[in-house]
Amino acid sequence: MNKVTRRFLMSRGAAGLAALGVCGGAPHAAEAQLVWTTSEWKLAKFQKVVNDPARIKQLYDVVQIGEGKFLNNVKNSFNGLRFGFGIPERQIKITVALHGPANMLNYDDYVWEKYQIGEWLKVTDSVTGKPAVKNVFYASKISLKQAPAAKNPDDQDSIYQDTSMQALQSRGAQFLSCHTALEEQVRALISRNKLAQSPEDITKDMLAYTVPGVLVVASMVAAIALLQAEGHYTYITI
């Protein structure tokens, strides 16, 4: 009988562990890609936001959802600059950097229902009184096709008093989503909801359902630095 060497046993054992996927050195293909490189996202579009030629450029840094109250602040910025200071709306650029829990406002009803976002982040739908199964902050309740110039800015039914993301977008607001935050949030949801999919599969699923007009950036804290340093945006945090 051939002598079984210690090296042979070790090599067989390692091969078995590798096949089961428990070897420490095995590739983690299922893990999420936490860091995007320049070729993996719409960097050119972000640079257009940075270099926007508007006279007034304001940056909102938002982490907490806070029942969406920050959206009222954005509305007040537009109204104050346009009506109080007489600056044409085309000369106003407001960018809203959503990260932390607020990052989930960048994703549509499909994501909110499938991944139980309302229950997770304790967001209540005022209509049902239950955890939101849709993004209650996005859709406008008025017709955005109506001529805003014909409306009194004090009219509660006008676009000037509409705090929905959709209405603010129609006035020129640019909402940003953080890729790094999303990856981290996906990991938390996998644990909380006991999901079987890989982090990257869920991340790709969510990215396919960003609300229209949202720009996903590689890292929000880095994007904010560039918007301030190169874009000369004034900064406000809520």
FIVEX-576890 format. One line per 2 residues: number of its first residue (from 1); their letters; for each residue x, y, z of N, C-alpha, C. Coordinates in steps of 0.1 Angstrom, whole numbers, plus 5000, padded with zeros to 4 digits. Layout:
! FIVEX-576890
NUM) A) X:Y:Z:X:Y:Z:X:Y:Z ~ ... .
This chain:
! FIVEX-576890
1) MN) 5008:4988:5000:5000:5000:5000:5009:5012:5000 ~ 5005:5022:4992:5013:5034:4991:5011:5042:5004 .
3) KV) 5022:5048:5008:5022:5055:5021:5015:5069:5018 ~ 5005:5072:5027:4997:5085:5026:5005:5095:5034 .
5) TR) 5009:5105:5027:5017:5116:5033:5009:5126:5039 ~ 5014:5134:5049:5007:5145:5055:5004:5156:5045 .
7) RF) 5013:5158:5035:5011:5168:5025:4999:5165:5016 ~ 4998:5152:5013:4987:5147:5005:4973:5150:5012 .
9) LM) 4973:5146:5025:4960:5148:5032:4957:5163:5033 ~ 4967:5171:5035:4964:5186:5036:4959:5191:5023 .
11) SR) 4965:5186:5012:4961:5191:4999:4946:5187:4995 ~ 4943:5174:4999:4929:5169:4997:4919:5177:5005 .
13) GA) 4923:5180:5018:4914:5188:5027:4912:5202:5022 ~ 4922:5208:5017:4921:5221:5011:4912:5222:4999 .
15) AG) 4913:5212:4991:4905:5211:4979:4890:5209:4982 ~ 4888:5201:4993:4874:5199:4997:4868:5212:5002 .
17) LA) 4876:5219:5010:4871:5232:5016:4868:5242:5005 ~ 4877:5242:4995:4875:5252:4984:4862:5249:4976 .
19) AL) 4859:5236:4974:4847:5232:4967:4835:5236:4974 ~ 4836:5236:4988:4824:5241:4996:4823:5256:4997 .
21) GV) 4834:5263:4993:4834:5277:4993:4837:5283:5007 ~ 4843:5275:5016:4846:5280:5029:4861:5283:5031 .
23) CG) 4869:5281:5021:4883:5284:5023:4885:5299:5024 ~ 4893:5303:5033:4895:5318:5035:4900:5325:5023 .
25) GA) 4907:5319:5015:4913:5325:5003:4904:5325:4991 ~ 4892:5319:4992:4883:5318:4980:4878:5331:4976 .
27) PH) 4875:5334:4963:4870:5347:4959:4856:5349:4964 ~ 4853:5361:4968:4840:5365:4973:4832:5372:4962 .
29) AA) 4828:5364:4951:4821:5369:4940:4808:5375:4943 ~ 4802:5370:4954:4788:5374:4957:4788:5387:4965 .
31) EA) 4799:5391:4970:4799:5404:4978:4797:5416:4970 ~ 4792:5426:4976:4789:5439:4969:4801:5446:4965 .
33) QL) 4800:5454:4954:4811:5462:4950:4810:5476:4957 ~ 4817:5478:4968:4815:5490:4976:4821:5502:4969 .
35) VW) 4831:5501:4961:4837:5513:4955:4836:5513:4940 ~ 4830:5523:4934:4829:5525:4920:4842:5532:4915 .
37) TT) 4846:5529:4903:4857:5536:4897:4851:5545:4886 ~ 4859:5554:4880:4854:5565:4871:4847:5559:4859 .
39) SE) 4850:5548:4854:4844:5542:4842:4831:5536:4845 ~ 4827:5535:4858:4815:5527:4861:4802:5535:4864 .
41) WK) 4803:5548:4863:4792:5556:4865:4792:5568:4857 ~ 4781:5577:4857:4780:5588:4848:4788:5600:4853 .
43) LA) 4801:5599:4853:4809:5610:4858:4808:5623:4850 ~ 4806:5621:4837:4805:5633:4828:4792:5641:4832 .
45) KF) 4782:5634:4835:4769:5641:4839:4771:5648:4852 ~ 4778:5642:4861:4781:5648:4874:4789:5661:4872 .
47) QK) 4799:5661:4862:4807:5672:4860:4799:5684:4854 ~ 4788:5681:4847:4779:5691:4842:4772:5698:4854 .
49) VV) 4768:5690:4864:4762:5696:4876:4772:5705:4883 ~ 4785:5700:4885:4795:5708:4891:4797:5721:4884 .
51) ND) 4798:5720:4871:4801:5732:4863:4789:5740:4858 ~ 4778:5738:4863:4765:5745:4859:4768:5760:4860 .
53) PA) 4764:5768:4850:4767:5782:4849:4758:5791:4857 ~ 4748:5785:4864:4738:5793:4871:4745:5803:4881 .
55) RI) 4738:5815:4882:4743:5825:4891:4743:5820:4906 ~ 4732:5814:4910:4731:5809:4924:4731:5794:4924 .
57) KQ) 4741:5788:4931:4742:5773:4931:4742:5769:4946 ~ 4732:5762:4950:4730:5758:4964:4730:5743:4965 .
59) LY) 4737:5738:4976:4738:5724:4978:4732:5720:4992 ~ 4722:5711:4991:4716:5706:5004:4723:5692:5007 .
61) DV) 4728:5691:5019:4734:5678:5023:4724:5672:5033 ~ 4717:5661:5029:4706:5655:5037:4709:5641:5040 .
63) VQ) 4709:5637:5053:4711:5624:5057:4698:5617:5063 ~ 4691:5625:5071:4679:5619:5078:4667:5623:5069 .
65) IG) 4657:5614:5069:4645:5616:5061:4636:5627:5068 ~ 4635:5626:5081:4628:5636:5089:4614:5639:5083 .
67) EG) 4607:5629:5079:4594:5631:5073:4594:5639:5060 ~ 4606:5641:5054:4607:5648:5042:4606:5663:5044 .
69) KF) 4608:5668:5056:4607:5683:5058:4617:5691:5051 ~ 4628:5685:5048:4639:5692:5040:4634:5696:5026 .
71) LN) 4624:5689:5021:4619:5692:5008:4612:5706:5008 ~ 4606:5709:5020:4600:5722:5021:4611:5733:5021 .
73) NV) 4623:5730:5027:4634:5740:5026:4638:5742:5012 ~ 4639:5732:5004:4643:5733:4990:4633:5742:4983 .
75) KN) 4620:5739:4985:4610:5748:4979:4611:5762:4983 ~ 4614:5765:4996:4616:5778:5001:4628:5785:4995 .
77) SF) 4638:5778:4992:4650:5783:4985:4646:5788:4971 ~ 4639:5780:4964:4635:5784:4950:4626:5796:4951 .
79) NG) 4616:5796:4960:4607:5807:4961:4614:5820:4966 ~ 4622:5819:4976:4629:5831:4981:4638:5837:4971 .
81) LR) 4646:5829:4964:4655:5834:4954:4647:5840:4942 ~ 4637:5833:4938:4630:5838:4926:4621:5850:4929 .
83) FG) 4613:5850:4939:4603:5860:4942:4608:5871:4951 ~ 4616:5867:4961:4621:5876:4971:4633:5884:4966 .
85) FG) 4642:5878:4958:4654:5884:4953:4654:5887:4938 ~ 4643:5882:4932:4641:5885:4918:4651:5878:4908 .
87) IP) 4656:5866:4912:4666:5859:4904:4658:5849:4895 ~ 4659:5850:4882:4652:5841:4873:4655:5826:4876 .
89) ER) 4645:5818:4875:4647:5804:4879:4658:5797:4871 ~ 4660:5801:4859:4670:5795:4851:4684:5798:4856 .
91) QI) 4685:5808:4865:4698:5812:4871:4699:5806:4885 ~ 4690:5797:4888:4691:5790:4901:4693:5775:4899 .
93) KI) 4703:5770:4906:4706:5756:4905:4707:5750:4920 ~ 4698:5741:4923:4698:5735:4936:4700:5720:4935 .
95) TV) 4711:5716:4941:4714:5701:4941:4712:5696:4955 ~ 4705:5684:4956:4702:5678:4968:4709:5665:4970 .
97) AL) 4718:5664:4979:4727:5652:4981:4721:5644:4992 ~ 4714:5633:4987:4708:5624:4997:4716:5612:5000 .
99) HG) 4720:5610:5012:4727:5598:5016:4723:5594:5030 ~ 4729:5584:5036:4723:5579:5048:4709:5574:5046 .
101) PA) 4700:5574:5056:4686:5569:5053:4679:5576:5042 ~ 4682:5589:5041:4675:5597:5030:4678:5592:5016 .
103) NM) 4688:5584:5015:4692:5579:5001:4681:5571:4995 ~ 4672:5565:5004:4661:5556:4999:4650:5565:4992 .
105) LN) 4650:5578:4993:4640:5586:4986:4643:5586:4971 ~ 4655:5582:4967:4659:5582:4953:4654:5570:4946 .
107) YD) 4646:5561:4952:4642:5549:4946:4627:5547:4946 ~ 4621:5541:4936:4607:5542:4934:4599:5532:4941 .
109) DY) 4586:5531:4938:4576:5523:4946:4580:5508:4946 ~ 4586:5504:4935:4590:5489:4934:4599:5486:4945 .
111) VW) 4609:5494:4947:4619:5492:4958:4613:5493:4972 ~ 4605:5503:4974:4599:5505:4987:4590:5493:4991 .
113) EK) 4583:5488:4981:4574:5476:4984:4582:5464:4986 ~ 4591:5461:4976:4598:5448:4976:4607:5446:4988 .
115) YQ) 4614:5457:4992:4624:5456:5003:4619:5462:5016 ~ 4606:5465:5017:4599:5469:5030:4607:5481:5036 .
117) IG) 4609:5491:5027:4617:5503:5031:4609:5511:5042 ~ 4596:5513:5040:4588:5521:5050:4589:5515:5064 .
119) EW) 4588:5502:5065:4588:5495:5078:4602:5496:5084 ~ 4613:5494:5075:4626:5495:5080:4630:5509:5085 .
121) LK) 4627:5519:5078:4631:5533:5081:4620:5540:5089 ~ 4609:5533:5093:4598:5539:5100:4592:5551:5093 .
123) VT) 4589:5549:5081:4582:5560:5073:4568:5555:5071 ~ 4558:5564:5076:4544:5561:5076:4537:5568:5064 .
125) DS) 4529:5561:5057:4521:5566:5047:4509:5573:5053 ~ 4508:5586:5052:4497:5594:5058:4483:5590:5054 .
127) VT) 4482:5584:5042:4469:5580:5037:4464:5567:5044 ~ 4473:5557:5046:4470:5544:5051:4472:5543:5066 .
129) GK) 4481:5552:5071:4485:5551:5085:4494:5540:5088 ~ 4499:5533:5078:4508:5521:5079:4522:5524:5073 .
131) PA) 4531:5515:5076:4545:5517:5070:4543:5518:5055 ~ 4550:5528:5049:4549:5531:5035:4554:5520:5026 .
133) VK) 4546:5516:5016:4550:5506:5007:4552:5512:4993 ~ 4553:5525:4993:4557:5533:4981:4565:5545:4985 .
135) NV) 4571:5551:4976:4579:5563:4979:4569:5575:4979 ~ 4565:5579:4991:4555:5589:4993:4560:5603:4991 .
137) FY) 4573:5605:4989:4580:5618:4987:4581:5622:4973 ~ 4580:5613:4964:4583:5616:4950:4572:5623:4942 .
139) AS) 4561:5616:4940:4551:5621:4930:4544:5633:4934 ~ 4541:5642:4924:4534:5654:4926:4519:5651:4926 .
141) KI) 4511:5659:4933:4497:5657:4933:4490:5667:4924 ~ 4498:5675:4917:4492:5685:4908:4497:5682:4894 .
143) SL) 4491:5688:4884:4495:5687:4870:4507:5696:4868 ~ 4518:5690:4865:4530:5698:4862:4530:5704:4848 .
145) KQ) 4520:5700:4840:4519:5706:4827:4513:5720:4826 ~ 4506:5723:4838:4500:5736:4838:4510:5748:4838 .
147) AP) 4507:5759:4833:4516:5770:4832:4518:5776:4846 ~ 4530:5775:4852:4532:5780:4865:4532:5795:4866 .
149) AA) 4535:5802:4855:4534:5817:4856:4520:5822:4858 ~ 4510:5814:4855:4497:5819:4857:4492:5816:4872 .
151) KN) 4500:5810:4880:4496:5807:4893:4502:5817:4904 ~ 4495:5820:4914:4500:5829:4925:4509:5820:4933 .
153) PD) 4521:5825:4936:4531:5817:4944:4526:5814:4958 ~ 4515:5821:4963:4510:5818:4976:4499:5808:4975 .
155) DQ) 4495:5804:4963:4484:5794:4961:4489:5780:4966 ~ 4483:5774:4976:4487:5762:4981:4486:5750:4970 .
157) DS) 4478:5753:4960:4477:5743:4949:4486:5745:4937 ~ 4495:5755:4939:4504:5758:4928:4517:5750:4929 .
159) IY) 4525:5750:4918:4538:5743:4919:4547:5750:4928 ~ 4545:5762:4931:4554:5770:4940:4553:5765:4955 .
161) QD) 4542:5758:4958:4540:5753:4972:4541:5738:4972 ~ 4544:5732:4961:4545:5717:4960:4559:5713:4964 .
163) TS) 4559:5704:4975:4572:5700:4980:4576:5686:4975 ~ 4569:5680:4965:4573:5667:4960:4586:5668:4953 .
165) MQ) 4593:5657:4953:4606:5656:4945:4603:5659:4930 ~ 4592:5654:4925:4589:5656:4911:4587:5670:4908 .
167) AL) 4580:5678:4916:4578:5692:4913:4591:5700:4914 ~ 4599:5696:4924:4611:5704:4926:4621:5701:4915 .
169) QS) 4620:5688:4909:4628:5685:4897:4624:5694:4886 ~ 4611:5696:4884:4606:5704:4873:4610:5718:4874 .
171) RG) 4614:5723:4886:4619:5736:4888:4634:5737:4887 ~ 4641:5725:4885:4655:5725:4883:4663:5718:4893 .
173) AQ) 4657:5713:4903:4665:5706:4914:4671:5693:4909 ~ 4683:5690:4913:4690:5678:4909:4692:5670:4921 .
175) FL) 4686:5658:4922:4688:5649:4933:4699:5639:4930 ~ 4707:5637:4940:4718:5628:4939:4717:5616:4949 .
177) SC) 4720:5604:4944:4720:5592:4953:4735:5587:4955 ~ 4737:5581:4966:4751:5577:4969:4752:5562:4967 .
179) HT) 4761:5558:4958:4763:5544:4955:4768:5536:4968 ~ 4778:5542:4975:4784:5536:4986:4773:5534:4997 .
181) AL) 4765:5544:4999:4754:5542:5009:4744:5531:5005 ~ 4741:5530:4992:4732:5520:4988:4738:5506:4990 .
183) EE) 4751:5504:4987:4757:5491:4989:4756:5487:5004 ~ 4759:5497:5013:4758:5494:5027:4744:5491:5032 .
185) QV) 4734:5499:5026:4720:5497:5030:4715:5483:5025 ~ 4720:5479:5014:4717:5465:5009:4721:5454:5018 .
187) RA) 4733:5456:5023:4738:5446:5033:4729:5446:5046 ~ 4725:5457:5050:4716:5458:5062:4703:5451:5059 .
189) LI) 4698:5454:5047:4685:5448:5043:4686:5433:5042 ~ 4697:5428:5037:4699:5413:5036:4698:5407:5049 .
191) SR) 4704:5413:5059:4704:5408:5073:4690:5409:5079 ~ 4684:5421:5077:4671:5424:5083:4660:5415:5077 .
193) NK) 4659:5414:5064:4648:5407:5057:4652:5393:5054 ~ 4664:5389:5058:4668:5375:5056:4667:5371:5041 .
195) LA) 4673:5380:5032:4673:5378:5018:4683:5368:5013 ~ 4680:5361:5003:4689:5350:4998:4698:5355:4987 .
197) QS) 4694:5366:4980:4702:5371:4969:4716:5377:4974 ~ 4725:5378:4965:4738:5384:4968:4736:5399:4969 .
199) PE) 4745:5406:4976:4744:5421:4977:4745:5427:4963 ~ 4753:5422:4954:4754:5429:4941:4741:5427:4933 .
201) DI) 4735:5416:4934:4723:5414:4927:4712:5423:4932 ~ 4711:5425:4945:4701:5434:4950:4704:5449:4947 .
203) TK) 4717:5452:4947:4721:5466:4944:4717:5469:4929 ~ 4720:5460:4920:4717:5462:4906:4702:5463:4904 .
205) DM) 4694:5455:4912:4680:5455:4911:4675:5469:4915 ~ 4680:5475:4926:4675:5488:4931:4680:5499:4921 .
207) LA) 4692:5498:4916:4697:5508:4907:4688:5509:4894 ~ 4682:5498:4891:4673:5498:4879:4660:5506:4882 .
209) YT) 4658:5509:4894:4645:5516:4898:4648:5529:4906 ~ 4658:5536:4902:4659:5550:4907:4648:5558:4901 .
211) VP) 4643:5568:4908:4632:5576:4902:4638:5585:4891 ~ 4630:5589:4881:4635:5596:4870:4643:5609:4874 .
213) GV) 4654:5611:4867:4662:5623:4869:4672:5622:4880 ~ 4672:5612:4888:4682:5610:4899:4695:5606:4893 .
215) LV) 4706:5612:4898:4720:5608:4894:4727:5601:4905 ~ 4731:5589:4903:4738:5581:4913:4753:5584:4912 .
217) VA) 4759:5589:4923:4773:5592:4923:4781:5581:4931 ~ 4794:5581:4928:4802:5570:4934:4802:5571:4949 .
219) SM) 4804:5583:4954:4805:5585:4969:4800:5599:4972 ~ 4790:5600:4980:4784:5613:4983:4793:5623:4990 .
221) VA) 4800:5618:5000:4809:5627:5007:4820:5633:4998 ~ 4824:5625:4988:4834:5630:4978:4827:5639:4969 .
223) AI) 4815:5636:4964:4808:5645:4955:4805:5658:4961 ~ 4802:5659:4974:4799:5671:4981:4812:5680:4981 .
225) AL) 4823:5674:4983:4836:5681:4983:4839:5688:4970 ~ 4836:5680:4959:4838:5686:4945:4828:5697:4942 .
227) LQ) 4816:5695:4946:4805:5705:4944:4809:5718:4951 ~ 4815:5717:4962:4819:5729:4970:4832:5735:4964 .
229) AE) 4842:5727:4963:4855:5732:4959:4856:5736:4945 ~ 4850:5728:4936:4851:5732:4921:4839:5738:4916 .
231) GH) 4827:5735:4921:4815:5740:4916:4810:5753:4923 ~ 4817:5756:4934:4814:5768:4942:4799:5769:4946 .
233) YT) 4794:5757:4950:4780:5757:4956:4780:5761:4970 ~ 4771:5769:4974:4769:5772:4988:4763:5760:4995 .
235) YI) 4766:5758:5008:4764:5745:5014:4754:5747:5026 ~ 4744:5738:5027:4735:5738:5038:4732:5724:5041 .
237) TI) 4731:5721:5054:4728:5707:5059:4715:5708:5067 ~ 4707:5698:5065:4694:5698:5072:4694:5686:5082 .
